[in-house]
């Protein structure tokens, strides 16, 4: 039998996913076969496995930390909110339907079997499974239908580590309150408390930690410092943490913060190499060196809102500025979108008209696949890497028909000037050739008197997949938590 460890949180964004990633790396470093697991995830940041299954990107990241191959069994249920009290429900990597919360909860008992089966499948291949909960563990109104926390904890009867985020304030109250509100049969499983994201000297927490242990009868395993790591973000809560670099010689890239923005992890490789700022639809765009329109869970709704709030006009008014659209952003750049009732409307919606392309939504079918494409587009950005290979993954509904030149093989489109590019490829900036070509062009325009390459090439690429960020994370956890107690929980 596999051995399990469950990591729950007092709130969303408390640090559960990063602690799970760290524990996966530390167990892997010991030569053990380890896998992450999250029964139900709600996130618009997703990833596609080798067999075309869509899972939350956090579980893919944790799998990379564990040196394991991401699988649909690591995140059997993924909910992608659409912003209208409805979510797309993805079960074992495949889209099932759009459902309201009421509809989803009516079917919760049937989904328990999916969770059970997924755990059983993982047990066949792994010695240890590190389980992540979702949101806050003590949502007392949801206990009877809480697949991610209470159901899994009760099913596994495994040790629980509870994580609290000190940045949100009231961390002692949140840890104590969560322990007290847990069901009586779950409470004894909590065997360790962790305080996360502390900025300062942890010694000043000493008396509070001692009192917390006395009140809960649960040991505090340690205090984790705030860490700025090169690891993809789990969901949109992380957008609030992002701070653009100061202005100056840095290239300034504006990412449009759509209301239903998805897979903004596409742009995180840029954040250490340029000034990346996320601009709300009602904000002033200014004069960026480039604009990126990201993916979205609902292209039509975000396009209409972007037009209504004036952001579409701001983008179109920028003179000779490179514009990149990815997935839903690519669809918005075209002449029009024809919706046959799959998104929000029935009819034709004009796009931004920056690309000669038409998108049609007529089937409730999603394309989820890893791809490898040859760069076929020309123009000042793509010409230097024309003929080279890029890789990525597609997650989209709808079919786009471009006229003229494509960007990457049979994918995407390029304007006649080469300054507007659309593509369905998520993860495009993980390709060093594309990332370098894009940023080199922006640097040369911003600094016309300099001939040398200004981009530090060694910083580009999938660092998380290669392990740089995970090794740093694992070292921080090992240095600040009582690992001996954690290993004893796992009978190590």
N, C-alpha and C positions, 0 to 999 in steps of 0.2 A: 504493500500500500504506500502511496505517496504521503508525505508529511506536508501539512498545510500551516500557513501563517496568515492571519487576516489583519489588514491595516484599514481601520476606520477613521473618520474625521469628525470633528465637532461641527464643521461647516464645509461648504464647497470651497475649493481653492486653499485648503489648509495645508496641502503638501503631501497628500496621500500618494499621488502618482509618482512623485520624485522619490519618496521613501521606498516605495515598491521597486522602482528602477534600481536604487542603490542596493537594496537587499538582494535583488536578482543578480547584480554584478558581483557582489561579495560572495554569494553562494557559488556562482560560476567560477570565481577565482579559486575556490576550494576544489575545483574539479568535479562539481556536482551538476547533474542535469536539472535545470530549474526553468519554470515557465511562469509568466504572469497570468492573472485571470481577473476579469471584471464582468460579472454576469450581465449587468445592464448599464450602459453608458449613454448619457445625453450630451451630444457634442456635434458641432458642424465641422470640426476638424477631423477628417477621416483619412484612411489609407487603404490601399488595395493590395491584397496578398498575391502570391504567385499564381494561385488558382482563380484569381478574379473576385475574391470575397472582400467585401467592404467592412472594415472594423474601425473603431476609434483609434486615432493616431497615437493616443497614450499607450495603448496595448502594443502597438507596433514598436514604439520607442522602448517599452519595457522588455519586449522580446529581444531587441537589439542589445539591450543591457545584459540580458541573460545569455547572449550568444545563441539564441534560438531562432527558428524560422517563424515569423508571425503566422498565426492561424486563426480561422474564424471561431475556433473553440475557445480562444483566449478572450473573446468578447462576443458571446453568442447573440446578444440583443443590443442594437444600437438605435437610439432615437435621435432623429435630426429635426429639431423644431422649425416650423415654417412661419412662426410669428403670428398665427391666427388661432391660437389654442389647439393647433393641430401639429402632429409630428409625423414624419415618414418613419415607419417601423421597418427595421432591417433585422431579419432573423437568420442567423448562421450565414451572414455575408450577403444575403439577397433581399432586395426590397419586396415587402409584402403588400403594404397599402399605406395610405395616409389615414391616420386615426386621431380622434379627439382623445383627451385623457380619459373620459368616461368610457369610450369604446375600448381603449387599451386595457383599462383595469378590469373590464368585464371578462377579458380573455387571459387574465394573469395566471390562473390556475393551470391552464394549458401550457403556458410558457415555463412553468417550473420544471416540466419534463425536459425542455430544451437545456435548461441550466444543469440539471442532473446529468444528462447525457454528455454535455461538454466537459464537465469535470471528470467523468469516467473516461472520456477519450484522452484527456491530458494525462491522467494517471497511467495510461499504457506506456507513455513515452518519457515521463519525467519523474525524478525522485522527489522533488520539492515543488510546490506550487504556492506562490505568494499572491494572495487575494486582495484586491482593492475594493473598498466600499464606494458608495456614491453620495455626494452631498453630506448632510449631517446625519449621523447615525441614530439620533434620537428624535426623529420626526414622528411623534406619537400618533398623529392622525393617519399615518401610513403603515403602521406596524403589520397589519394583516395582509398588505400587498407590497411590502418592501423587498423586492427580489435581491437588490444589491447589497443590503446590509443584514437585516434580521433573518431573512430566509436562508441566506448562505451561511451565516454564523450558526444558526440553529441546525442546519443540515450537516455542517462539517464538525461542529463541536471542537473547533481548533482555537489555539491561543489568539488573543486579539491585542493589537497595539493601537492605542487611540491617540490621534495627532490633533493638536490645537495650534491655531495661527495667532501669534502674539501681535501681529501687525493690525489685526482687526480690533484689538482691545478686549479686555475682559477675559483673558485666556484662562485664568484660574476658575472663574465662574463657569465658563463654557465646558471645561474639562470635567469639573465636579458635577455640573448639571447634566451633562450627557451620561456620565456613569450612573447617576441616580435615576434618570428617566428610562434607561434601558430595561427591557423586560427582565423579570427576576431570574429567568433561566439563562439569560445571556450575560448578565452582569458579572458572574464569577469567572467568565472566560477572559475578561479584560485583565491582562497580566503586565501591562506596561503603558506609561503615558509619555508622550513626547511633546515638547514645546518647539515650535518651528518659526523660522524667519526672524530671529532675534538680532537686533543691531545694538551691540554694546557688550558690556562685561557681564556674563551670566552669573557672576558671584552675587550681584545685587538681588537676584531672584531667590537666594538661598533659603530665607525664612519662609517664603511663599511656597517653595517646592516641598519643604518639610511639612508644612501645614496641610498641603494638598494630599500628600501621602497619608497623613494621619486621618484626614476626612474620608478618603476614598478606600483606604487600605490597599492601594495599588502603587507600586514603585514608579518613580519618575526615572525613565531610562536616560534622559539627558535633554540638553537644549541645543537645537541646531541653529547655526547662524544663518543670516540671509545670504543666499548664494545666487550669483549671477552666472548661470551656466549656459553653455551652447547646446541646449536640448530643446526640441520643438515643444511649443505650448500645447496644452491639452484642449482648451476651449476658449470661448470669447471672453470669459472673465479675465483672462490674461491680457487682453487688450488694454485694460485700465492701468496695467503696470508699465506699459511701454512709454518710454521717453525718447523723443527725437534728440539726436546730437545737436550741439550748438551750430548755428550757421557759420559760414566761413568758406574755406576752400573745399569743404566736403561737398560732394555731389548731393543735391536735394531731390529726393524722390517722394512724390505724394501718392499714397495709396488711398483710394476712395473707401471710406468706412461705410459700406452699405449696411442697411438695417439688418439684413440676413446674411452677413458676410460669412463665408466658409473657407476653410483651408488657407487661412492667412499665414499658416506656417510656410507657405510657398515663398514668402518674402523675408523670413528670418535670416537666411544666409546673407542677405543684403545689409542687415541692421548693424553689423560690425564693420562694414566696408563703406557705408554711405550714411547720409542723414535721411532716415526713413521716417516720415510722419504720416499718421493716419488721420485723414481729413473727413469730418462729418459732412453730411449732405447740405447742411445749412451754413457751413463755415466758408470763409474765404479761401480759395485755393492758392492764391498768390501766383508766383512765377516759378514753379518748380522746373528742374532740369528734365524731369520725366514724370509721367502720370501712369499709374497702374490701376486698372479696374479689376478687382479680384473676383473669385467665384462667389456664388450666392445660392442659397437654398431655394430661392424663388426669383428667377430672372425677370419675369414680367412685372411683379410687384415692385422690385427694387429699381427697375428701369423707369416705371411710371413715377415713383417717388423722386428719383434723381432728376427727372424732367420737371416735376412740379416744384421742387425746391431750388431749381436754378443751377444745380451742379452740372447738368448736361450742357447747358449753355456756357458755363465757365470752361469746361474742357474743350468745347469746340472753338472757343474764342482764343485759345492759346496759340500764338504764332509759331509754326514750325517746331512744335514740341513733341518728342517721341511719346507715343501712347501705346501701352501694352495691355491687352485684355486676355485674361485667362479664364477658361471655362465659361461661366455666366457672363463674365466681362467681355469675352470674345463675342458671345451672342449679342450683347448690347451694342457693340461697335458696328454691327451690320446695318443694312438698309431697313430691314423690318423683321418682325417676329410674328409668325402665324401660330396662334394658339387655338387648338381644337378642344379646349376645355381641360387640358392636362394641368396647366398652371392655374391662373386666376380668372381667365376671361375666355370668351369665344370670339375670335376675330383677329384682325391684323393690327399690330402696334408698331409705329415707326421707331426705328432704332436711332443711334447717333449719326449714322450715315458716313462714318469714317472708313468703313470697309465695304466693298461691293459684295455683300453676302446676305443670304436670307436663311433664317432659322425656322424650323417647323416643329411644333410639339403636337404629335397626333397619336402617340402610343405611350402607355404607362410602362415604359421599359427603360431601364438604366444600363448604360454601358460602363462596366467596371473592369479595367484591364491594365496590366503593366505593358508598356510599349517601348520600342526602340525605333527611332526615326532618323532619316538623313535630312540635314539642313538643305532645303531647296530654294529658300527665299533669297532675294537679292536686296540691294539697298545698303546704306552706310553701316547698318548694325549687323546684318546677317552675312553680307558678302565676304568678310574676312574668314568666316567659318563655313562657308558654303561647301557642301559635300561631306562635312564631318557628321558624326553620329551624336544624337542626344537621346537620353532616356527619361522616362517619367511614367505617370499613371493617369488614366482617365476615369472620372466619376461624373457622369452627366446624363441627363435626359435631353431629348431633342436632337435633331440632325441639322447641321449647318452646311449649306451649299454655297461655296464661294465662287466668284468668277475671277479669272486671271490667276496670278501666281499664288501658290501655296507656300506656307512657311516651313513645314517639316513633313516632307513626303506627301502623304494624302491628308495631312492635318493642317488646319489653320489657314490664314490668309495674310497677305502683305499689301499695303497700299502702293500705288505707283511710285510715291516718293520713298518708300521703304521706311517711313517714320512711324507708321501705324502697323502693329503686328497683333494678330489674334491667334490663340492656340487653345486646344483642350488639354494640353500637357501640364498637369500639376507636377511640382518638383523640378520645374525647368531651371531654376537658379541653383540646383544641386549639381548641374553640369558646369564644370569649370570653363569649358569653351564658350558656352552661351553667356554665363555670368561675366566672364572677362570681356567678351566682345561688347556686351551691353554697357558695362561700366567704363571700359576704355573709351568708347565713343563719347559717353557723357563727359568724361574727364577732358578729352581733347577739345570738346566744344567749350567747356568752362575755362580751360587753361590753354588757349590757342598758341601761346608762345612756347609751350613745352612739348618736346618731341618724345621724351622718355615715357615708358609705361609707368603709370602712377599707382597701379593696383597691386597690392601685395598678394601674388598668386597663391602663396602657401596657405592663405587663410580661407580659400574657397573650397567647397566640396562638402560631402555628407560627413561632417565631423562626428555627429552622433552615431552614425552607423559604424564609423571606424573606431569609436570608443573613447575619444579624447575627453568629452564631457562626462562620460560615465565613470571613468577612472577618477576624475576630480571629485565627482559627487560621492562615489564610494569611499574615497579617502576622508572626506569631510564627515560622513556618517560614522565611519569607524573611529575617527578621532573624538567625536563628541557624544556618542551614545555608548551605553554599557553593553557592548556586544556579547560579553560572556552570558549575560542574562538572556539575550535574544537567542543565542545558540542553544542554551538550555531549553528554551521553549520548543526548539526543533529537535531535541534529544541529540544534539551535536556536542 
